[in-house]
Amino acid sequence: MPQTPHPLLVLLTLVAASAPTPAHAGGVVSACDEAHLLDALTSGGTVTFSCSGTIILTATITIAADTTIDGSGQSVTISGDHAVRVFTVNSWVTLNLDRLTIADGIIIGSGGGILNNGTLIVSHGTFTGNSAQYTIDGGAGGGIDNSGTLTMSNSTFHGNGASTFGGGIYNHSGMVTISDSVFSSNGATNTGGGIYNKLGAVSVSNSTFSDNTGGGIVNYQGTVAISNSTLTGNRAIAGGGMANGGTSTVSNSTFTGNSVGGGETGGSIANYDSGGAATTLKNTIVANSPAGGNCFGTITDGGGNLSYPDTTCPGINSDPKLGPLQNNLGPTLTMALLPGSAAIDTADDAICAAAPVNGLDQRGITRPQGPHCDIGAYEATLLPILPRAYLPLIMR
């Protein structure tokens, strides 16, 4: 006579049969192609690589679960191949990208490289050749279109474009925090070659914006805070370095060589007074605008500023004697204060010490190096700053 199974065994069997299949927890991409990447991305988790190369996509990858894609130890490019957007990040989802290149994404709409509706964290990333093409509802955010939360550090945007706003980044009603990053040679046909902010909040620190077309940073009815940053060689219809239609505060930064076309004014900074905009400068250099003068509109003097050669911006009127944009041993390119610069030892020490400057320059060098801290993004040092590799030789 067959034995009746114990009730507990029956219960355990039913529970096991009804339990959900464990979610795929990421994986290792062993061959740098689309199929292997998609397999590793199933259901999120952490994805790493044991290969280097360019992964060409035939369709946009939608991130629907929290995901980390880590390219450490390899050289990995994920490419839209001038045919598709690279990533879409859904709402309430986090995508963490580390040491990857996002290239050649394209969209008829917004967000050529990435469309972020959730949380996007980028470290040591590169965005290049991405573009957003015009439609009646879009054409913004060549590199990234953000309506969520974007945090970016030690990253580069180069050669991205948009047919309307935000060649590098278009932020609308989102939050963007950028540090130790570079925006160079990006373009927007309308405005905002580097970043266009609409109704959102953008914080930029220790970063460089150079040679962007459509302006370095444009703020429309949002808030922008810039500190320890260099904006040079950017071009726009108005406000080559920064155009403000909201609330902007600039601390210990350097604007130089920015320009406007068509006989407009505000070569480096334009503030649109008619819209109730407010721009405040603190310990900031605005100089050498080849067209349009340095500033346009009402600029609030927060203390410790320098304007040269014209006096359209607040502050002392004297030559800052800036060196070329180059590697001065920091994470981003900077412009040194040459001997005899009027910016040396003439800044407001309290502004240097307080947030967001926090007693450091764009390179991370402690302020002050002399009796007082210096105006602008660069703190002149009494002795040359040597790479860490040389320090053991000096200390022997």
N, C-alpha and C positions, 0 to 999 in steps of 0.2 A: 504494500500500500504506500503510495507516494507521500512524502512528508510535506506538510504545509510550511512555506517559508516563514521565518520569524517576522513579525510585523515591523521591527526596526530595520531589517534588511530591505523589506519592500519600500519603506519610506526613503532610505538612503539611495536606492536605485532610482526612484522617481525624481528625487532632487537632482541627482547627477544627470539624468536624461534631460531635465528642463533647464539646467544651468546654461547661461549664455556662453558662447565661444569667446575665449579671452581675446581682447583687442590686439591687433598687430602692434608691436611696440617699436616700430621703426626698424632699421636694419642698416647693413653696409652695402653701398653701391660698389660692386666689384668691377663693373664695366661701365664706362661713362657714355651711356646712351639713354634714350628716353624710356625704354622698356624697363631697364634695371632701376632707374630713378623712381618711376611710378610704382614699381613693386615695393621698393623700400619705404615709400611714403604712405602706403596703405594704412589708414586709421591713425595716422600721426605718430608721435613718439620722436625719438632722436635718430637722425640719419647721418651717417658718416661715409667717407669715401676711402677706398683703397686704390683708386685710380686718379689720374689727372687727364684733363681734356675738356672739350666743348660738347655739351649736351644740347642737341638741337631738338626743339619741341615742334610738334605738329598741331598741338592744341594747348590752350591755356590750362595750367594746373590750378585747381581750386582747392584751397586749404580749408577743410571743414572740421578739423580737430587740432588741438594744440600740437605744434610741430616745431622741432629744432632741426635745422639743416646746417651741419658743421663741416666746412671744407678744410679744416686745419690739417697741415701736413701735406696737402695736395694743392694743385692749381686747377680749379674747377670753374668753368663758365657755363651758365645756363642761358641759352639763347633762344629768343623768339624767331630768329632767322628772318627778320623783316616781314613776318607773316602773321604772328599772333602775340598777344600779351603774354608775359611770362607767368605771373601769379595773380590770383584773386584771393584775398583773405576775407573770409566771411565774418559777420558780426559775432562778438563774444568769443572769438578764436584768437589765439596768440601764435604768430609765426616769428621764430627767432632765427636770423641768418647770420652766420659767422664765417668770414674769410671766403666769400664767394663773389663772383662777378655776374651781374645781371645785365645782359647785353641784347641789343637789337630787337627789343620788344616793340610791337606796334599795335595801335588800336585806332579804329575809326570811332572816336569818342574820347574818354579820359583814362589816364593811367596806362601809359605804354609799357612800362616795366612792371609795375605792381599797382593794383587797385586795392587799397587797404580800407576795410570797413571795421576791422577789429583792432588788435594790438600788434604792431610790427616793431621788432627790435633788430637793428642792424649794427654789427660790429665789424670793422676792418673789411668793409664791402666796397665794391666798385660798381657804379651804374654808368654805362656808356652806350651811345648809339640808340637809345630808346626814344620813341616819339609817339605823340598823341595828335591825330589828325582831326581836322575840323568836321563837326556835324552841327546841326542847329542847336543841339543840347550839350555839346562837349568840345573836345580838342584841347584839353588842359592836362597838365601833369605828365610831361614826357617821361620822366623817370618814375615818379610816384604820384598818384592821386590819393590823398589821405582825408578821410572823414572820421577816423578813429583816433588812436594814440600811436604816434611814431616817435621812437627814440633811436638816435643814430650817433655813433661815435667812430672816430678814426676811419672815416670813409671818404670816398671820392665820387663826385658827379662830374662827368666830362662828356661834352658832345651830345647831350640830350636836347630834344626840342619839342615844342608844342606850337600848334597853329593859333592858339589864343593865349592862355595864361600858364605860367609856371613851367619853363623848360626843364628845370630840375625837379621841383616839387610844387604841386598845387595842393594847398591845405584849405579845406572849407569846413568850418565849424569843428575842426579837430584840434588836437594838441600835438605840437611838434617840439622836440628837444634835440638840439644838434650840438655836438662838441668835437673839437679836434678834427675837423673835416674840411674838405676842399670842394668848391664849386667853380669849375673853369670851363669857358667856351661852350656854355649852354645857351640856348636861345628860345625866345618866345616872340612870335610875330606881333602879338599885341603888347603884352607887358609882363614883367616878372621873369626875366631870363633865368635867374638862379632859383628864387622862391617867390611864389605868389600866395599871400595869406588873405583869405576872405572869411571874416566873422569868426576866426579861430585865434589860437594863441601860439606864438612861435618864440622859442628861446634859442639864441645862437651864441656860443662861446668858443673862444680859442680856434677860430676858423678863418678861412681865406676865401674870398669871392673875387675872381679875376676874369676879365675878358668875356663877361657874359653880355649877350645882346638882348635888349629889353629890360635892362637894369639888373642890379645885384639882388635886391630884396624889395618887393612891393607889398604894402600893407593896406588892405581895404576894409575898413570898419572892424578891424580886429586889434589885437595887441601884439607888439613885437618888442623883445628885449635883446639887445646886442651888447656883448662885452668881450674885451680882449680879442678883437677880430680886425682883419685887414680887408678892405674893399678897394680894389684898384683896377683901372682899365675897363670898367664896365660902361656900357652905352645904352641910352634909352631916349625916348621922346622927352621925358622929364624925370629928373632925379636919377641920374646914371648910377649912383651908388645905392641910394634908397629913396623910394617915393612913399610918402605916408599919407593915408587917408583915414587913419584910426588913432591909436595911441602907441607911440614908439619912444623907447628910452635907450640911449646909446652911452655906454661907459667904456672908458679907456680903449678906444678903437681908433683906427687910422683909415681915413678916406682920402685917396689921392689919385689924380689922373683919371677920374671918372668924367664923363661928358654927356651932353645932350645934342640933338640935331634940330634942324629947322628953325634956328633962332630962338629956341626956348631957353628958359633959365633954370637954375638949380642943377648945375653940372654934377654935383655929388649928392646933395640932399634936397628934396622938394617936399614941403609940407603944404597940404591943401587946406588953407585957412577957411575957405568958404563952407567946407563940410564939417567944421568944428574939430578938425584934426589937431593933435598935440604932439610935438616932437621935443624931447629934452636931451641935450648933450651934456655929458660929464667927462672931464679929462680926455677929450677927444680932439684929434687932429683932422681938420678938413682943409685940403690944400691942392693947389696946382691943377685945377680943373681946366682943361684946354679949351672948353666951350661951355658957355652957359653960366659961368661964375660958380662959386662954391655952394651957396645955399639960396633957396627960394622959399618965401613964406615966413611965417613967424616961428622962430626957433627959440626955445627957452634955454637960457644959460644956467646949467646946473652947477657950474664952477669948473675952473681948471682947463678951459678949452683954448684952442689955437686955430686961427684962420689965416691962410696965406695964399696968394698975395693980396686978395681982396678982403673986405671986412663984412661980407654978406652973412657970415656965420659969427656967433659970439666967440669971445676970447681974445687973447693977445694976438697982435698982428706982427708976426716975425717968422723967418724962414726955419722950418723944422729940419731942413737938411737930411732928407731921407735917402737911404741907400736903395739899391735895386731890390725887387722882389726875388728872394733867393732862400736857399737853405741856410738858416742861421742856427742850426742844431736843435730845432724843435720839431714837433710832429707835423707842422704845416709850414709853408713858406711865409716869411715875414720880411719887413723892411726895417733895417737897422737905423737908429739915430746916429748920424755921423758926428765927429767932434765939432763942437761949436753950435750944435742944434739948440734952438730956443726952447725945445720941448724937454730938455734935460733938467731935472730938479725943479720943475715949475708946476707940477700938478698939485692937486688938492690931496693931501695925504689921507684924509678921512675917507675920501671916495675910494682910494686905492685899497685901503684896509677893509672896507666893508664889502658885503655881498653886492653884486655878483663877482667883483674883481678878486676879492679874498686874498689880497697881498701877493698876487702872482701876475706875470705877464702872459702873453699868448703862448710862449714856449714852456711855461711852468717855472720860469725864473722868479726868485723871490724879489718883491718890491719892498722898500727902495734899495737900490744899490749905492746911492749917494746920500747926501743930507735930506733929500726929498725924493719922492717917486716922480716918474716921468710921464708926460702927456703921451697918449696913444697906446697902441697895442704892445710896443716893444720897450723893455727896460734896458737902458744902456748899462753895460757892466764895466767895472774898473779894470778887470783883467779878462782876457778872452775866455769864453766858455768852451772847454774841450770835451770831445766825446768821452764817454765813460771808459772806453778801452784804454785811454791814455792815462787815466788817473793813477793806476798802480805804478806807472813809470815816474810820476811826479812825487808820489808818496814814499818812494824808496829812501 
